[in-house]
């Protein structure tokens, strides 16, 4: 009886680990997957790795835009950042973004504008303790159109130490959970 219970527990753990892995792919990438200095990207992190995970394939179009079209910022001011991706015949999309200064340090603060479509990886949950990351959430990865759009806030630092660089990684897929 003990060996049967052990066998059932091992199977249950295996099934749960698969479910967690599948959910993790749809609920945001592992933190530090933007391709910023010292980071991996979606194609070589644990999220979308595999023989067919190739960087920059397909006909997807990506963009990032800011509330202030002059691309200048004022210390302490909150800005809306828009990120989008589109690709014909696909309905599953994802992204991850971070903001860095010229010293490759987290710069400013990221906060959510839409907590249903996006989530935050706080610095204490990441490998880079000074960086914040924003991702799509499980509810924010499926779109009926061929375009996905997310918004988040970026709050400029109180002390300006040069320009900000946003690193954004995007992914588009068909939702079949296969490495294609």
N, C-alpha and C positions, 0 to 999 in steps of 0.2 A: 504494500500500500504506500509506503514512504517513497519508493522509487517512482511510482506513478504520479504522486504529488509533485516530486521533483521535476519530472518530465513535463507536466502541465505548467509548472512555474517557468521553466526555461522557454517553452513555446510562447507563453503569455508575454514574457519580457521581450522576446524576439519580435512578436507582432507589435507591441507597443513602441519599440524602437523604430520600426518601419513607419508607423503612423506619425510619430514625432518628426522623423526625417521628412516625410511628405508635407506635413504642415509647415515645417520650417521653411521650405522652399517657397511657399505661397505667402508667408507672413514676414517677409523681409529677409534680406541676405544676412550672413554673418557680419557683424560689425567689422569695419576696416576692409571693405571690398570695393572701394571706389576707384582704385588705381592711383590714388594720391601717393606721394613719396613714401616708400616703405610698406605699401599695401599691395594686396592682391586685387584681382578684378573678378567679376562674375564668372568669367570663363576658367579661371585657375584657382578659385577658392573652393571650398567644399560644397558650395551651393549648386553650381552648374558644371561640375567637372566631368570629364569623360572623353572618349575618343573623338566625339563629334563636336565638343564644345570649343568653338573657334571664335576668337575675338573679331568683331567688326565684319560679320558676314551678313548678307541680306540687304534689303533695300530700305531699311528703317530710316526715318528722319527724326532727329532729336532736337530739342531746343531747351534753353534756359533763359528766362527773362525776369526782370526786376520791376517792381512797382515804379521806380524812378528810372526813366529811360536814359538819363544822363550817365548812368553807371558810376555815380559818385555817392558817397555815403557820409552821414553826419554821426559823430560819436553819440552812442546811446539811443539812436533812433531805430524803430521797428520797421522792417521792410517785408513786403510780400514777395516771395520767390515762387515762380511758376516753372515747373519742369514738365515736358511732354515728350511723347514718342508716338509715332504712327508707322504702321506697316500694313500693306494690303493683306487681307485674309487671316489676320491674327487677332485674337481677342484677349490674350493673357499678357500682361505687361508688369514690369517691375522697375524699380530704380533704387539707388542709394546715393546720398549726397553728404558732403562735409565741407566746411569752410576753413581754410588755412591762411595764415599770413606768410610772408616771405621767409620766415624761419621754420616753416613746416609745422607750426603749432596751431592748435585749434584757435579760431579767431571769431570772436563774437559768440552769440548764443543762438541755438536753433530751438524753436518751439513749434507746436502743432497749430495749424489753422483748421484742419479737419481731422479729428481723432478717429473718424470712421474709416478713412482711406489711407492714413499714414500713422507711423509709430516712430518713437525715438529710442535710440540706444544711448543711454547716458554714459558719460566718460568712465564712471567706475565699473561699467559692464564691458569695457572694451580693452583691447591691448594697448591702445594709445590713450593714456589717462587724460590728456588735454583736449581730445577731439570728441565732438558730438556727431552723431549720424542720424539721418532721417531716411526712412524706407517706406515702401508701400506696405499696407496691412493686408490681411487675408481678404477683407472687404474691399480693398483698393487695388486688386490685381486683375479683375475681370471687367471688361468694358464691352458694350454691345456694338460700338462703332469700331473703326480701325484706328482710333486714336485714344491715348490715355493722357490725362492731365492731373497733376497733383499740385497743391500749394502748401507752403509752410512759411513760417516767419523766420527771419534772420534779424537778430538785434545786434546792431553794431557795437563794438566794444566801447567802453567809456574812454579809453585811451587809444587813440589812433597810432598804430605802428606800421604804417604803410598800407598798401593795397590788400584786398581780400581776393583769394582764388577759390572758386567753387569747383570741387571735383565731383562729377556725377557719372555713375555707371548705370546703364540701362540694359534691360533685357526684354525681348518679345518672344512669345511662343504660341503654340496652338493648344496648349492645355492637356496634351495626351500623357503627360508625365514620363515620356520616353526621351532618351538622349538623341533627339533629332533636330 
